[in-house]
Amino acid sequence: MLDVALALGAFAGWVALLAARGDSGADTRELDVLGVLLAGLGSLPLVAWRRAPLAVFVVTAASSAVLNGLSYPAGPPVGPTIALFLLALNS
C-alpha cells in the first residue's frame, strides 16, 4: 500500500510540474495526453520497485529522457529520482 501511495504521489507531483510549465520563458510544449502518459510511465512503475529496482529505474529514466526530448518543461525528474534512491537503498 505504501508503494502505491509513493507512485501516485510521484505521478501527481510530476503532472503538476509539467502543467505549471515553469517560468523559464523557454518555448516548451504544453501538457497533453502524451505528456501525462509519459509522466505515468515515469512514476507508476515505482509500485514494483521491491521486485525489480533496476528495471524500475531504467523505465522511469527512459520516460524522463523522452519527456525532455519532446520539449516538455524541464524539471526535476521525480520518478527517476525516487527510483534511484530506492535502488541505492536496496543495494
MARVORO-463651 format. One record per residue: x, y, z of N, C-alpha, C, O in turn; residue number from 1; residue in one letter. Coordinates in pm, whole numbers. Layout:
N
     n.px     n.py     n.pz    ca.px    ca.py    ca.pz     c.px     c.py     c.pz     o.px     o.py     o.pz   pos   code
        X        Y        Z        X        Y        Z        X        Y        Z        X        Y        Z   NUM      A
...
***
This chain:
91
     n.px     n.py     n.pz    ca.px    ca.py    ca.pz     c.px     c.py     c.pz     o.px     o.py     o.pz   pos   code
       82     -119        0        0        0        0       88      127        0       53      226      -64     1      M
      199      122       71      290      235       75      352      262      -62      370      377     -101     2      L
      383      155     -134      441      170     -268      342      234     -365      381      314     -450     3      D
      215      199     -353      112      259     -438      100      408     -408       91      490     -499     4      V
      100      443     -281       92      584     -242      214      662     -292      201      776     -337     5      A
      331      600     -284      453      663     -333      444      689     -484      476      799     -531     6      L
      400      590     -559      389      604     -704      284      708     -742      308      790     -831     7      A
      171      707     -675       66      805     -707      109      947     -669       78     1042     -741     8      L
      180      961     -559      232     1092     -520      333     1145     -620      331     1263     -655     9      G
      422     1057     -665      521     1097     -766      452     1136     -896      490     1234     -960    10      A
      351     1060     -936      277     1091    -1058      208     1227    -1048      217     1309    -1139    11      F
      140     1249     -937       70     1377     -917      168     1494     -916      140     1599     -975    12      A
      281     1477     -850      381     1583     -848      437     1613     -985      457     1729    -1021    13      G
      463     1508    -1062      520     1528    -1195      420     1595    -1289      457     1683    -1366    14      W
      294     1553    -1283      193     1617    -1367      176     1764    -1329      159     1849    -1416    15      V
      180     1792    -1200      169     1931    -1155      286     2015    -1207      267     2128    -1251    16      A
      407     1959    -1202      523     2031    -1254      513     2054    -1405      547     2161    -1455    17      L
      465     1954    -1476      450     1968    -1621      341     2070    -1656      355     2147    -1751    18      L
      235     2070    -1579      125     2162    -1605      164     2306    -1575      116     2399    -1640    19      A
      251     2327    -1476      293     2461    -1439      381     2524    -1546      382     2647    -1561    20      A
      454     2444    -1620      541     2486    -1731      654     2577    -1688      732     2621    -1773    21      R
      665     2606    -1563      778     2686    -1515      775     2830    -1564      691     2867    -1645    22      G
      867     2908    -1514      878     3048    -1552     1006     3072    -1631     1060     3183    -1632    23      D
     1054     2969    -1696     1183     2982    -1765     1173     3067    -1890     1275     3117    -1939    24      S
     1055     3086    -1943     1039     3164    -2064     1077     3087    -2189     1063     3137    -2300    25      G
     1124     2967    -2171     1163     2884    -2286     1039     2835    -2359      931     2824    -2301    26      A
     1056     2806    -2484      947     2753    -2564      931     2604    -2531     1006     2520    -2581    27      D
      833     2574    -2448      811     2437    -2408      673     2392    -2451      584     2472    -2476    28      T
      660     2264    -2460      535     2202    -2504      433     2204    -2390      469     2184    -2274    29      R
      309     2227    -2423      203     2226    -2322      169     2082    -2284      191     1990    -2363    30      E
      116     2065    -2165       79     1933    -2117      -35     1878    -2201     -136     1947    -2222    31      L
      -20     1757    -2249     -123     1690    -2327     -130     1545    -2284      -65     1506    -2186    32      D
     -206     1465    -2355     -225     1325    -2319      -92     1250    -2321      -65     1169    -2233    33      V
       -9     1277    -2421      121     1210    -2430      208     1244    -2309      275     1156    -2254    34      L
      206     1368    -2267      283     1408    -2150      236     1338    -2024      318     1296    -1942    35      G
      106     1326    -2009       51     1256    -1892       88     1108    -1897      123     1050    -1794    36      V
       80     1047    -2014      118      906    -2027      266      884    -1995      302      788    -1927    37      L
      351      973    -2044      494      961    -2015      523      987    -1868      611      922    -1810    38      L
      451     1079    -1807      468     1102    -1663      424      979    -1585      484      943    -1484    39      A
      318      915    -1632      274      790    -1569      376      680    -1584      403      606    -1489    40      G
      433      669    -1702      537      568    -1727      663      600    -1647      742      510    -1616    41      L
      681      726    -1616      798      766    -1539      780      761    -1389      875      786    -1315    42      G
      659      729    -1343      639      727    -1198      561      605    -1148      591      553    -1041    43      S
      463      559    -1222      381      449    -1174      454      316    -1160      413      234    -1078    44      L
      561      289    -1236      636      165    -1212      701      157    -1074      750       51    -1035    45      P
      701      267    -1000      756      264     -865      684      163     -776      737      120     -674    46      L
      562      125     -816      488       24     -742      567     -107     -735      556     -180     -636    47      V
      645     -137     -837      717     -265     -846      863     -255     -803      940     -346     -834    48      A
      904     -151     -736     1046     -133     -707     1104     -244     -620     1223     -272     -629    49      W
     1024     -306     -537     1077     -411     -449     1113     -538     -528     1202     -613     -488    50      R
     1044     -562     -638     1071     -681     -718     1183     -660     -819     1261     -752     -845    51      R
     1192     -543     -876     1291     -517     -981     1337     -372     -975     1298     -292    -1061    52      A
     1418     -336     -877     1456     -195     -862     1535     -139     -979     1516      -22    -1015    53      P
     1621     -216    -1039     1699     -166    -1152     1609     -145    -1274     1622      -44    -1343    54      L
     1520     -238    -1300     1428     -224    -1414     1336     -102    -1396     1308      -31    -1492    55      A
     1292      -80    -1274     1206       37    -1247     1284      165    -1273     1230      260    -1331    56      V
     1410      170    -1230     1490      289    -1256     1509      310    -1407     1498      423    -1455    57      F
     1539      205    -1480     1561      217    -1625     1436      268    -1694     1445      357    -1779    58      V
     1320      215    -1661     1195      257    -1725     1163      402    -1691     1126      479    -1780    59      V
     1177      439    -1565     1145      577    -1527     1243      676    -1588     1204      785    -1629    60      T
     1371      639    -1593     1471      728    -1652     1450      744    -1802     1466      853    -1856    61      A
     1414      636    -1870     1388      643    -2014     1268      733    -2042     1270      812    -2135    62      A
     1165      720    -1962     1047      805    -1978     1082      952    -1957     1034     1038    -2030    63      S
     1164      979    -1858     1207     1116    -1832     1287     1171    -1949     1271     1287    -1986    64      S
     1373     1089    -2006     1453     1132    -2122     1363     1164    -2241     1388     1261    -2312    65      A
     1261     1083    -2263     1169     1109    -2373     1091     1238    -2349     1072     1317    -2441    66      V
     1046     1260    -2225      977     1386    -2192     1064     1506    -2224     1017     1603    -2284    67      L
     1189     1500    -2184     1280     1612    -2212     1308     1624    -2361     1319     1735    -2413    68      N
     1320     1512    -2430     1347     1513    -2573     1232     1570    -2655     1252     1624    -2763    69      G
     1111     1558    -2602      993     1610    -2671      960     1753    -2631      851     1803    -2662    70      L
     1050     1819    -2564     1039     1960    -2526      930     1990    -2424      873     2099    -2423    71      S
      901     1894    -2339      815     1926    -2226      898     2005    -2127     1021     2001    -2133    72      Y
      834     2079    -2037      910     2162    -1944     1012     2080    -1865      980     1975    -1810    73      P
     1132     2129    -1861     1236     2062    -1783     1211     2088    -1636     1177     2199    -1595    74      A
     1227     1988    -1561     1210     1999    -1417     1276     1880    -1352     1338     1798    -1419    75      G
     1263     1871    -1223     1325     1757    -1158     1257     1628    -1203     1134     1619    -1202    76      P
     1334     1529    -1242     1276     1402    -1283     1228     1325    -1160     1304     1250    -1099    77      P
     1105     1344    -1124     1051     1294     -998     1063     1143     -986     1121     1093     -890    78      V
     1009     1071    -1082     1012      925    -1076     1151      867    -1074     1182      785     -987    79      G
     1239      907    -1169     1374      852    -1167     1454      887    -1041     1537      808     -996    80      P
     1429     1002     -985     1500     1040     -862     1461      947     -748     1548      899     -674    81      T
     1334      922     -734     1286      830     -630     1336      690     -658     1380      620     -567    82      I
     1329      647     -785     1373      512     -822     1522      493     -794     1564      387     -748    83      A
     1602      595     -821     1746      586     -796     1772      576     -645     1858      498     -602    84      L
     1700      652     -565     1715      643     -422     1680      504     -372     1751      447     -290    85      F
     1568      448     -423     1526      315     -380     1621      208     -428     1643      109     -358    86      L
     1679      226     -546     1780      133     -596     1902      133     -506     1955       26     -472    87      L
     1948      250     -468     2064      260     -378     2030      203     -239     2115      140     -176    88      A
     1910      226     -194     1868      174      -66     1865       22      -66     1894      -41       35    89      L
     1830      -35     -179     1816     -180     -192     1951     -249     -210     1962     -370     -188    90      N
     2052     -176     -251     2183     -238     -278     2265     -259     -154     2377     -310     -161    91      S
***
